[in-house]
């Protein structure tokens, strides 16, 4: 899966996976509810769902389930980030996209 993920620099995408991981941590501890944590939590949720919306709305053939919810996408990305700290230097958008493609492969 990681073969299709770009190791592009920060300038190649809006954010990198280090920042995405920071947002994930805030998302996971949202109960703290400091203003900074809530902003990072919202960034995390919004960034992932924006990638999903772009994939589903574009002229691309994606096999994401029609009845899936945003929480499912967030859990899949969170699990990948937690289990792969060695991938934090990748471009966030390509990592999210590749992770979700692996989670929802097209049936042949």
N, CA, C and O atoms as a printed pandas DataFrame, in Angstrom:
     atom_number atom_name residue_name chain_id  residue_number  x_coord  y_coord  z_coord
0              1         N          UNK        A               1    0.809   -1.195    0.000
1              2        CA          UNK        A               1    0.000    0.000    0.000
2              3         C          UNK        A               1    0.853    1.261    0.000
3              4         O          UNK        A               1    0.512    2.221   -0.690
4              5         N          UNK        A               2    1.918    1.290    0.729
5              6        CA          UNK        A               2    2.699    2.511    0.847
6              7         C          UNK        A               2    3.411    2.884   -0.446
7              8         O          UNK        A               2    3.922    3.997   -0.561
8              9         N          UNK        A               3    3.456    1.993   -1.407
9             10        CA          UNK        A               3    4.115    2.303   -2.663
10            11         C          UNK        A               3    3.437    3.453   -3.386
11            12         O          UNK        A               3    4.093    4.161   -4.150
12            13         N          UNK        A               4    2.132    3.663   -3.166
13            14        CA          UNK        A               4    1.440    4.740   -3.855
14            15         C          UNK        A               4    1.401    6.019   -3.033
15            16         O          UNK        A               4    0.809    7.009   -3.465
16            17         N          UNK        A               5    2.012    6.017   -1.870
17            18        CA          UNK        A               5    2.007    7.193   -1.009
18            19         C          UNK        A               5    3.240    8.028   -1.304
19            20         O          UNK        A               5    4.358    7.516   -1.370
20            21         N          UNK        A               6    3.020    9.302   -1.476
21            22        CA          UNK        A               6    4.101   10.229   -1.767
22            23         C          UNK        A               6    4.822   10.629   -0.497
23            24         O          UNK        A               6    4.193   10.845    0.539
24            25         N          UNK        A               7    6.138   10.729   -0.574
25            26        CA          UNK        A               7    6.909   11.263    0.536
26            27         C          UNK        A               7    7.161   12.738    0.304
27            28         O          UNK        A               7    8.173   13.279    0.749
28            29         N          UNK        A               8    6.248   13.384   -0.387
29            30        CA          UNK        A               8    6.399   14.781   -0.768
30            31         C          UNK        A               8    6.656   15.698    0.415
31            32         O          UNK        A               8    6.342   15.378    1.562
32            33         N          UNK        A               9    7.227   16.827    0.106
33            34        CA          UNK        A               9    7.505   17.808    1.149
34            35         C          UNK        A               9    6.224   18.494    1.585
35            36         O          UNK        A               9    5.174   18.330    0.965
36            37         N          UNK        A              10    6.323   19.248    2.640
37            38        CA          UNK        A              10    5.172   19.972    3.168
38            39         C          UNK        A              10    4.538   20.840    2.084
39            40         O          UNK        A              10    3.317   20.992    2.046
40            41         N          UNK        A              11    5.352   21.402    1.214
41            42        CA          UNK        A              11    4.832   22.275    0.162
42            43         C          UNK        A              11    3.982   21.520   -0.855
43            44         O          UNK        A              11    3.211   22.135   -1.591
44            45         N          UNK        A              12    4.112   20.195   -0.904
45            46        CA          UNK        A              12    3.356   19.401   -1.868
46            47         C          UNK        A              12    1.910   19.175   -1.453
47            48         O          UNK        A              12    1.095   18.798   -2.294
48            49         N          UNK        A              13    1.565   19.389   -0.205
49            50        CA          UNK        A              13    0.196   19.197    0.253
50            51         C          UNK        A              13   -0.093   20.173    1.376
51            52         O          UNK        A              13    0.813   20.822    1.899
52            53         N          UNK        A              14   -1.351   20.271    1.739
53            54        CA          UNK        A              14   -1.758   21.201    2.782
54            55         C          UNK        A              14   -1.075   20.894    4.104
55            56         O          UNK        A              14   -0.643   21.802    4.815
56            57         N          UNK        A              15   -0.980   19.629    4.425
57            58        CA          UNK        A              15   -0.377   19.253    5.704
58            59         C          UNK        A              15    0.365   17.941    5.566
59            60         O          UNK        A              15    0.187   17.211    4.591
60            61         N          UNK        A              16    1.193   17.649    6.547
61            62        CA          UNK        A              16    1.894   16.379    6.544
62            63         C          UNK        A              16    1.308   15.482    7.628
63            64         O          UNK        A              16    0.444   15.908    8.395
64            65         N          UNK        A              17    1.774   14.256    7.688
65            66        CA          UNK        A              17    1.203   13.284    8.604
66            67         C          UNK        A              17    1.586   13.589   10.055
67            68         O          UNK        A              17    0.851   13.215   10.968
68            69         N          UNK        A              18    2.705   14.252   10.283
69            70        CA          UNK        A              18    3.031   14.662   11.650
70            71         C          UNK        A              18    1.945   15.572   12.209
71            72         O          UNK        A              18    1.502   15.387   13.343
72            73         N          UNK        A              19    1.519   16.541   11.429
73            74        CA          UNK        A              19    0.459   17.437   11.884
74            75         C          UNK        A              19   -0.857   16.671   12.001
75            76         O          UNK        A              19   -1.609   16.874   12.955
76            77         N          UNK        A              20   -1.140   15.796   11.040
77            78        CA          UNK        A              20   -2.358   14.990   11.099
78            79         C          UNK        A              20   -2.371   14.142   12.369
79            80         O          UNK        A              20   -3.411   14.011   13.015
80            81         N          UNK        A              21   -1.232   13.571   12.727
81            82        CA          UNK        A              21   -1.120   12.767   13.940
82            83         C          UNK        A              21   -1.378   13.619   15.179
83            84         O          UNK        A              21   -2.035   13.165   16.115
84            85         N          UNK        A              22   -0.870   14.842   15.192
85            86        CA          UNK        A              22   -1.120   15.760   16.300
86            87         C          UNK        A              22   -2.619   16.045   16.428
87            88         O          UNK        A              22   -3.159   16.071   17.533
88            89         N          UNK        A              23   -3.279   16.255   15.297
89            90        CA          UNK        A              23   -4.726   16.491   15.298
90            91         C          UNK        A              23   -5.473   15.250   15.796
91            92         O          UNK        A              23   -6.475   15.361   16.503
92            93         N          UNK        A              24   -4.970   14.059   15.418
93            94        CA          UNK        A              24   -5.607   12.820   15.858
94            95         C          UNK        A              24   -5.566   12.708   17.380
95            96         O          UNK        A              24   -6.557   12.338   18.010
96            97         N          UNK        A              25   -4.423   13.027   17.960
97            98        CA          UNK        A              25   -4.301   12.957   19.415
98            99         C          UNK        A              25   -5.307   13.899   20.086
99           100         O          UNK        A              25   -5.919   13.544   21.093
100          101         N          UNK        A              26   -5.472   15.087   19.528
101          102        CA          UNK        A              26   -6.460   16.028   20.066
102          103         C          UNK        A              26   -7.870   15.490   19.876
103          104         O          UNK        A              26   -8.722   15.633   20.753
104          105         N          UNK        A              27   -8.110   14.873   18.727
105          106        CA          UNK        A              27   -9.421   14.288   18.447
106          107         C          UNK        A              27   -9.735   13.195   19.470
107          108         O          UNK        A              27  -10.854   13.107   19.976
108          109         N          UNK        A              28   -8.735   12.366   19.768
109          110        CA          UNK        A              28   -8.927   11.256   20.697
110          111         C          UNK        A              28   -9.124   11.713   22.145
111          112         O          UNK        A              28   -9.781   11.021   22.922
112          113         N          UNK        A              29   -8.574   12.847   22.511
113          114        CA          UNK        A              29   -8.749   13.326   23.883
114          115         C          UNK        A              29   -9.660   14.555   23.935
115          116         O          UNK        A              29   -9.502   15.417   24.800
116          117         N          UNK        A              30  -10.590   14.624   23.024
117          118        CA          UNK        A              30  -11.490   15.759   22.901
118          119         C          UNK        A              30  -12.202   16.091   24.206
119          120         O          UNK        A              30  -12.666   17.219   24.371
120          121         N          UNK        A              31  -12.300   15.168   25.116
121          122        CA          UNK        A              31  -12.976   15.422   26.393
122          123         C          UNK        A              31  -12.304   16.543   27.177
123          124         O          UNK        A              31  -12.942   17.191   28.006
124          125         N          UNK        A              32  -11.023   16.773   26.918
125          126        CA          UNK        A              32  -10.303   17.861   27.580
126          127         C          UNK        A              32  -10.932   19.208   27.224
127          128         O          UNK        A              32  -10.997   20.104   28.066
128          129         N          UNK        A              33  -11.377   19.349   26.029
129          130        CA          UNK        A              33  -12.121   20.480   25.478
130          131         C          UNK        A              33  -11.467   21.844   25.635
131          132         O          UNK        A              33  -12.165   22.848   25.771
132          133         N          UNK        A              34  -10.136   21.898   25.619
133          134        CA          UNK        A              34   -9.500   23.202   25.530
134          135         C          UNK        A              34   -9.716   23.716   24.114
135          136         O          UNK        A              34   -9.938   22.928   23.194
136          137         N          UNK        A              35   -9.652   24.994   23.939
137          138        CA          UNK        A              35   -9.878   25.577   22.616
138          139         C          UNK        A              35   -8.910   24.997   21.598
139          140         O          UNK        A              35   -9.309   24.675   20.479
140          141         N          UNK        A              36   -7.641   24.860   21.970
141          142        CA          UNK        A              36   -6.635   24.317   21.056
142          143         C          UNK        A              36   -6.973   22.886   20.674
143          144         O          UNK        A              36   -6.877   22.524   19.502
144          145         N          UNK        A              37   -7.370   22.061   21.646
145          146        CA          UNK        A              37   -7.711   20.672   21.352
146          147         C          UNK        A              37   -8.929   20.584   20.448
147          148         O          UNK        A              37   -8.967   19.755   19.539
148          149         N          UNK        A              38   -9.913   21.421   20.683
149          150        CA          UNK        A              38  -11.111   21.390   19.845
150          151         C          UNK        A              38  -10.803   21.801   18.410
151          152         O          UNK        A              38  -11.355   21.233   17.468
152          153         N          UNK        A              39   -9.932   22.775   18.241
153          154        CA          UNK        A              39   -9.549   23.200   16.890
154          155         C          UNK        A              39   -8.798   22.073   16.186
155          156         O          UNK        A              39   -9.099   21.753   15.036
156          157         N          UNK        A              40   -7.827   21.473   16.865
157          158        CA          UNK        A              40   -7.070   20.370   16.263
158          159         C          UNK        A              40   -7.981   19.189   15.973
159          160         O          UNK        A              40   -7.835   18.529   14.944
160          161         N          UNK        A              41   -8.913   18.920   16.866
161          162        CA          UNK        A              41   -9.870   17.834   16.667
162          163         C          UNK        A              41  -10.718   18.086   15.427
163          164         O          UNK        A              41  -10.931   17.183   14.618
164          165         N          UNK        A              42  -11.195   19.306   15.286
165          166        CA          UNK        A              42  -11.972   19.668   14.100
166          167         C          UNK        A              42  -11.149   19.599   12.831
167          168         O          UNK        A              42  -11.646   19.181   11.786
168          169         N          UNK        A              43   -9.886   20.008   12.918
169          170        CA          UNK        A              43   -8.992   19.911   11.760
170          171         C          UNK        A              43   -8.844   18.457   11.319
171          172         O          UNK        A              43   -8.904   18.153   10.128
172          173         N          UNK        A              44   -8.653   17.569   12.280
173          174        CA          UNK        A              44   -8.461   16.140   11.988
174          175         C          UNK        A              44   -9.695   15.564   11.291
175          176         O          UNK        A              44   -9.593   14.940   10.234
176          177         N          UNK        A              45  -10.835   15.780   11.886
177          178        CA          UNK        A              45  -12.090   15.282   11.317
178          179         C          UNK        A              45  -12.308   15.878    9.926
179          180         O          UNK        A              45  -12.572   15.155    8.965
180          181         N          UNK        A              46  -12.197   17.180    9.832
181          182        CA          UNK        A              46  -12.454   17.859    8.560
182          183         C          UNK        A              46  -11.491   17.467    7.462
183          184         O          UNK        A              46  -11.898   17.307    6.312
184          185         N          UNK        A              47  -10.217   17.308    7.797
185          186        CA          UNK        A              47   -9.224   16.968    6.777
186          187         C          UNK        A              47   -9.500   15.585    6.192
187          188         O          UNK        A              47   -9.468   15.405    4.975
188          189         N          UNK        A              48   -9.769   14.618    7.048
189          190        CA          UNK        A              48  -10.046   13.257    6.570
190          191         C          UNK        A              48  -11.315   13.233    5.723
191          192         O          UNK        A              48  -11.324   12.650    4.639
192          193         N          UNK        A              49  -12.376   13.857    6.203
193          194        CA          UNK        A              49  -13.637   13.825    5.477
194          195         C          UNK        A              49  -13.532   14.596    4.173
195          196         O          UNK        A              49  -14.205   14.247    3.203
196          197         N          UNK        A              50  -12.714   15.625    4.122
197          198        CA          UNK        A              50  -12.491   16.340    2.868
198          199         C          UNK        A              50  -11.839   15.427    1.826
199          200         O          UNK        A              50  -12.198   15.476    0.650
200          201         N          UNK        A              51  -10.888   14.602    2.251
201          202        CA          UNK        A              51  -10.248   13.644    1.334
202          203         C          UNK        A              51  -11.291   12.642    0.839
203          204         O          UNK        A              51  -11.326   12.319   -0.348
204          205         N          UNK        A              52  -12.133   12.155    1.736
205          206        CA          UNK        A              52  -13.188   11.199    1.352
206          207         C          UNK        A              52  -14.163   11.854    0.386
207          208         O          UNK        A              52  -14.508   11.267   -0.640
208          209         N          UNK        A              53  -14.610   13.061    0.701
209          210        CA          UNK        A              53  -15.548   13.754   -0.189
210          211         C          UNK        A              53  -14.939   13.966   -1.569
211          212         O          UNK        A              53  -15.619   13.807   -2.582
212          213         N          UNK        A              54  -13.672   14.322   -1.607
213          214        CA          UNK        A              54  -12.999   14.507   -2.891
214          215         C          UNK        A              54  -12.925   13.214   -3.680
215          216         O          UNK        A              54  -13.114   13.211   -4.897
216          217         N          UNK        A              55  -12.651   12.115   -2.992
217          218        CA          UNK        A              55  -12.564   10.816   -3.667
218          219         C          UNK        A              55  -13.928   10.374   -4.174
219          220         O          UNK        A              55  -14.039    9.836   -5.276
220          221         N          UNK        A              56  -14.953   10.596   -3.384
221          222        CA          UNK        A              56  -16.295   10.153   -3.776
222          223         C          UNK        A              56  -16.917   11.078   -4.813
223          224         O          UNK        A              56  -17.706   10.634   -5.648
224          225         N          UNK        A              57  -16.573   12.349   -4.765
225          226        CA          UNK        A              57  -17.181   13.314   -5.668
226          227         C          UNK        A              57  -16.453   13.479   -6.988
227          228         O          UNK        A              57  -17.002   14.037   -7.938
228          229         N          UNK        A              58  -15.234   13.004   -7.050
229          230        CA          UNK        A              58  -14.453   13.149   -8.273
230          231         C          UNK        A              58  -14.819   12.102   -9.306
231          232         O          UNK        A              58  -15.674   11.246   -9.079
232          233         N          UNK        A              59  -14.162   12.190  -10.427
233          234        CA          UNK        A              59  -14.382   11.218  -11.493
234          235         C          UNK        A              59  -13.465   10.020  -11.310
235          236         O          UNK        A              59  -12.781    9.595  -12.241
236          237         N          UNK        A              60  -13.461    9.487  -10.107
237          238        CA          UNK        A              60  -12.600    8.352   -9.791
238          239         C          UNK        A              60  -13.459    7.162   -9.413
239          240         O          UNK        A              60  -14.574    7.318   -8.915
240          241         N          UNK        A              61  -12.942    5.995   -9.649
241          242        CA          UNK        A              61  -13.660    4.768   -9.324
242          243         C          UNK        A              61  -13.235    4.315   -7.938
243          244         O          UNK        A              61  -12.215    3.640   -7.792
244          245         N          UNK        A              62  -13.994    4.672   -6.932
245          246        CA          UNK        A              62  -13.703    4.297   -5.562
246          247         C          UNK        A              62  -14.725    3.281   -5.101
247          248         O          UNK        A              62  -15.875    3.298   -5.539
248          249         N          UNK        A              63  -14.306    2.411   -4.231
249          250        CA          UNK        A              63  -15.176    1.341   -3.751
250          251         C          UNK        A              63  -15.512    1.522   -2.283
251          252         O          UNK        A              63  -15.711    0.538   -1.570
252          253         N          UNK        A              64  -15.579    2.753   -1.822
253          254        CA          UNK        A              64  -15.952    3.018   -0.447
254          255         C          UNK        A              64  -17.425    2.649   -0.271
255          256         O          UNK        A              64  -18.231    2.947   -1.153
256          257         N          UNK        A              65  -17.795    2.020    0.823
257          258        CA          UNK        A              65  -19.197    1.626    1.022
258          259         C          UNK        A              65  -20.129    2.838    1.040
259          260         O          UNK        A              65  -19.808    3.875    1.621
260          261         N          UNK        A              66  -21.263    2.693    0.408
261          262        CA          UNK        A              66  -22.215    3.802    0.343
262          263         C          UNK        A              66  -22.823    4.127    1.697
263          264         O          UNK        A              66  -23.207    5.272    1.938
264          265         N          UNK        A              67  -22.916    3.161    2.573
265          266        CA          UNK        A              67  -23.547    3.388    3.873
266          267         C          UNK        A              67  -22.538    3.674    4.984
267          268         O          UNK        A              67  -22.901    3.660    6.160
268          269         N          UNK        A              68  -21.297    3.927    4.636
269          270        CA          UNK        A              68  -20.289    4.195    5.665
270          271         C          UNK        A              68  -20.474    5.604    6.230
271          272         O          UNK        A              68  -21.025    6.489    5.574
272          273         N          UNK        A              69  -20.007    5.784    7.441
273          274        CA          UNK        A              69  -20.122    7.059    8.148
274          275         C          UNK        A              69  -18.736    7.665    8.336
275          276         O          UNK        A              69  -17.728    6.965    8.241
276          277         N          UNK        A              70  -18.691    8.960    8.600
277          278        CA          UNK        A              70  -17.401    9.618    8.761
278          279         C          UNK        A              70  -16.589    9.026    9.905
279          280         O          UNK        A              70  -15.363    8.969    9.820
280          281         N          UNK        A              71  -17.246    8.588   10.969
281          282        CA          UNK        A              71  -16.527    7.976   12.090
282          283         C          UNK        A              71  -15.758    6.732   11.685
283          284         O          UNK        A              71  -14.694    6.452   12.236
284          285         N          UNK        A              72  -16.287    5.985   10.727
285          286        CA          UNK        A              72  -15.605    4.784   10.247
286          287         C          UNK        A              72  -14.301    5.165    9.543
287          288         O          UNK        A              72  -13.268    4.538    9.777
288          289         N          UNK        A              73  -14.339    6.173    8.695
289          290        CA          UNK        A              73  -13.130    6.620    7.999
290          291         C          UNK        A              73  -12.089    7.126    9.003
291          292         O          UNK        A              73  -10.898    6.839    8.873
292          293         N          UNK        A              74  -12.544    7.867    9.985
293          294        CA          UNK        A              74  -11.627    8.417   10.984
294          295         C          UNK        A              74  -10.978    7.299   11.795
295          296         O          UNK        A              74   -9.781    7.362   12.074
296          297         N          UNK        A              75  -11.738    6.287   12.176
297          298        CA          UNK        A              75  -11.181    5.160   12.929
298          299         C          UNK        A              75  -10.139    4.404   12.115
299          300         O          UNK        A              75   -9.116    3.984   12.655
300          301         N          UNK        A              76  -10.390    4.230   10.829
301          302        CA          UNK        A              76   -9.447    3.512    9.964
302          303         C          UNK        A              76   -8.137    4.285    9.867
303          304         O          UNK        A              76   -7.062    3.700   10.007
304          305         N          UNK        A              77   -8.214    5.588    9.628
305          306        CA          UNK        A              77   -7.005    6.408    9.528
306          307         C          UNK        A              77   -6.294    6.465   10.882
307          308         O          UNK        A              77   -5.069    6.360   10.939
308          309         N          UNK        A              78   -7.044    6.629   11.962
309          310        CA          UNK        A              78   -6.435    6.683   13.299
310          311         C          UNK        A              78   -5.676    5.403   13.616
311          312         O          UNK        A              78   -4.560    5.449   14.134
312          313         N          UNK        A              79   -6.280    4.266   13.306
313          314        CA          UNK        A              79   -5.617    2.981   13.561
314          315         C          UNK        A              79   -4.316    2.889   12.773
315          316         O          UNK        A              79   -3.303    2.427   13.298
316          317         N          UNK        A              80   -4.338    3.327   11.518
317          318        CA          UNK        A              80   -3.121    3.282   10.712
318          319         C          UNK        A              80   -2.047    4.191   11.313
319          320         O          UNK        A              80   -0.891    3.784   11.428
320          321         N          UNK        A              81   -2.414    5.409   11.693
321          322        CA          UNK        A              81   -1.433    6.338   12.266
322          323         C          UNK        A              81   -0.836    5.793   13.555
323          324         O          UNK        A              81    0.371    5.891   13.774
324          325         N          UNK        A              82   -1.674    5.223   14.403
325          326        CA          UNK        A              82   -1.194    4.678   15.674
326          327         C          UNK        A              82   -0.271    3.480   15.471
327          328         O          UNK        A              82    0.666    3.282   16.244
328          329         N          UNK        A              83   -0.525    2.689   14.448
329          330        CA          UNK        A              83    0.253    1.472   14.204
330          331         C          UNK        A              83    1.458    1.682   13.295
331          332         O          UNK        A              83    2.258    0.763   13.117
332          333         N          UNK        A              84    1.603    2.868   12.719
333          334        CA          UNK        A              84    2.684    3.113   11.766
334          335         C          UNK        A              84    3.371    4.456   12.009
335          336         O          UNK        A              84    3.352    5.318   11.130
336          337         N          UNK        A              85    3.973    4.651   13.170
337          338        CA          UNK        A              85    4.633    5.936   13.436
338          339         C          UNK        A              85    5.811    6.207   12.496
339          340         O          UNK        A              85    6.252    7.350   12.371
340          341         N          UNK        A              86    6.312    5.182   11.847
341          342        CA          UNK        A              86    7.412    5.357   10.907
342          343         C          UNK        A              86    6.967    5.989    9.597
343          344         O          UNK        A              86    7.808    6.278    8.746
344          345         N          UNK        A              87    5.676    6.211    9.410
345          346        CA          UNK        A              87    5.147    6.793    8.167
346          347         C          UNK        A              87    4.774    8.269    8.325
347          348         O          UNK        A              87    4.164    8.850    7.427
348          349         N          UNK        A              88    5.133    8.880    9.456
349          350        CA          UNK        A              88    4.699   10.242    9.729
350          351         C          UNK        A              88    5.302   11.291    8.803
351          352         O          UNK        A              88    4.843   12.433    8.797
352          353         N          UNK        A              89    6.304   10.939    8.031
353          354        CA          UNK        A              89    6.914   11.896    7.113
354          355         C          UNK        A              89    6.208   11.942    5.759
355          356         O          UNK        A              89    6.577   12.753    4.909
356          357         N          UNK        A              90    5.204   11.093    5.537
357          358        CA          UNK        A              90    4.477   11.077    4.269
358          359         C          UNK        A              90    3.519   12.249    4.154
359          360         O          UNK        A              90    3.177   12.893    5.146
360          361         N          UNK        A              91    3.103   12.508    2.951
361          362        CA          UNK        A              91    2.059   13.490    2.683
362          363         C          UNK        A              91    0.742   12.982    3.270
363          364         O          UNK        A              91    0.364   11.834    3.037
364          365         N          UNK        A              92    0.044   13.827    4.027
365          366        CA          UNK        A              92   -1.178   13.399    4.715
366          367         C          UNK        A              92   -2.270   12.986    3.742
367          368         O          UNK        A              92   -2.917   11.958    3.941
368          369         N          UNK        A              93   -2.484   13.772    2.690
369          370        CA          UNK        A              93   -3.586   13.437    1.791
370          371         C          UNK        A              93   -3.357   12.110    1.076
371          372         O          UNK        A              93   -4.297   11.330    0.922
372          373         N          UNK        A              94   -2.144   11.839    0.641
373          374        CA          UNK        A              94   -1.897   10.574   -0.050
374          375         C          UNK        A              94   -1.953    9.391    0.919
375          376         O          UNK        A              94   -2.400    8.308    0.542
376          377         N          UNK        A              95   -1.502    9.587    2.168
377          378        CA          UNK        A              95   -1.573    8.505    3.148
378          379         C          UNK        A              95   -3.020    8.169    3.490
379          380         O          UNK        A              95   -3.380    6.995    3.565
380          381         N          UNK        A              96   -3.846    9.179    3.695
381          382        CA          UNK        A              96   -5.265    8.942    3.988
382          383         C          UNK        A              96   -5.913    8.199    2.831
383          384         O          UNK        A              96   -6.609    7.203    3.032
384          385         N          UNK        A              97   -5.682    8.681    1.637
385          386        CA          UNK        A              97   -6.289    8.074    0.457
386          387         C          UNK        A              97   -5.849    6.617    0.303
387          388         O          UNK        A              97   -6.683    5.742    0.068
388          389         N          UNK        A              98   -4.553    6.351    0.433
389          390        CA          UNK        A              98   -4.036    4.988    0.288
390          391         C          UNK        A              98   -4.554    4.070    1.398
391          392         O          UNK        A              98   -4.874    2.909    1.144
392          393         N          UNK        A              99   -4.635    4.582    2.618
393          394        CA          UNK        A              99   -5.135    3.793    3.744
394          395         C          UNK        A              99   -6.584    3.387    3.512
395          396         O          UNK        A              99   -6.959    2.241    3.763
396          397         N          UNK        A             100   -7.395    4.320    3.037
397          398        CA          UNK        A             100   -8.810    4.015    2.798
398          399         C          UNK        A             100   -8.991    3.097    1.591
399          400         O          UNK        A             100   -9.883    2.249    1.591
400          401         N          UNK        A             101   -8.159    3.256    0.568
401          402        CA          UNK        A             101   -8.233    2.333   -0.570
402          403         C          UNK        A             101   -7.900    0.917   -0.136
403          404         O          UNK        A             101   -8.513   -0.039   -0.611
404          405         N          UNK        A             102   -6.934    0.774    0.762
405          406        CA          UNK        A             102   -6.580   -0.554    1.260
406          407         C          UNK        A             102   -7.713   -1.133    2.110
407          408         O          UNK        A             102   -7.980   -2.334    2.062
408          409         N          UNK        A             103   -8.367   -0.283    2.879
409          410        CA          UNK        A             103   -9.466   -0.737    3.732
410          411         C          UNK        A             103  -10.691   -1.134    2.914
411          412         O          UNK        A             103  -11.440   -2.030    3.303
412          413         N          UNK        A             104  -10.890   -0.469    1.790
413          414        CA          UNK        A             104  -12.062   -0.725    0.936
414          415         C          UNK        A             104  -11.623   -1.048   -0.489
415          416         O          UNK        A             104  -11.857   -0.254   -1.401
416          417         N          UNK        A             105  -10.989   -2.204   -0.692
417          418        CA          UNK        A             105  -10.531   -2.544   -2.040
418          419         C          UNK        A             105  -11.719   -2.828   -2.963
419          420         O          UNK        A             105  -12.770   -3.297   -2.524
420          421         N          UNK        A             106  -11.529   -2.539   -4.224
421          422        CA          UNK        A             106  -12.579   -2.852   -5.214
422          423         C          UNK        A             106  -12.595   -4.349   -5.445
423          424         O          UNK        A             106  -11.546   -4.983   -5.559
424          425         N          UNK        A             107  -13.771   -4.898   -5.512
425          426        CA          UNK        A             107  -13.913   -6.327   -5.797
426          427         C          UNK        A             107  -13.689   -6.561   -7.283
427          428         O          UNK        A             107  -14.175   -5.810   -8.130
428          429         N          UNK        A             108  -12.959   -7.598   -7.575
429          430        CA          UNK        A             108  -12.654   -7.889   -8.988
430          431         C          UNK        A             108  -13.593   -8.921   -9.552
431          432         O          UNK        A             108  -13.481   -9.283  -10.723
